């Protein structure tokens, strides 16, 4: 089991700025589940560098991850990259995690999220929950979003693939609950010509 606690800081990590990266860089790479991360800060003040705070790199399932009071002033907290293999994530809990726009970004074409709980104690210190920037077979089920906050052109859950797709692409939200969200709870924005099936 992984434990990262006690006011740990990651400042200006990475080798290149985001536009120059040929593959995603990260500060922490999660290859296992059963992780507790508390009171961790990711900060970027040098625009010549970029690394995602947390990234997944594992075929199969990741479960039982608890993250509390982690913050990122420049990106999402957890980035799910586009790999040939998919991800099944179960029982991931984020509490009072302050990020630039959203807590999680999904850029993988085959991702299943179950029992994802993203909660903020106060909406003043909240951000969006999940942004999806790719299409494929993506689902979010049995999940709970409490007091998340999004701007008017983004949703707490924001489905915005950056390219057109084939008609077999599906995005499913099933048995999820949005409580006291500010702004759009769920927003879909697809390129012209997309044939995504939204369920």
Secondary structure, 3 states (H helix, E strand, C coil): CEEECCCEEEECCCCCCHHHCCCCCEEEEECCCCEEEECEEEECCCCCCCCEEEEECCCEEEEEEEEECCEECCCCCEEECCCCCCEEEEEEEEECCECCCEEEEECCCEEEEEEEEEECCCHHHCCEEEEECCCCEEEEECCEEECCECCCCCEEEEECCCCCCCCCCEEEEECCEEECCECEEEEECCCCCCCCEEC
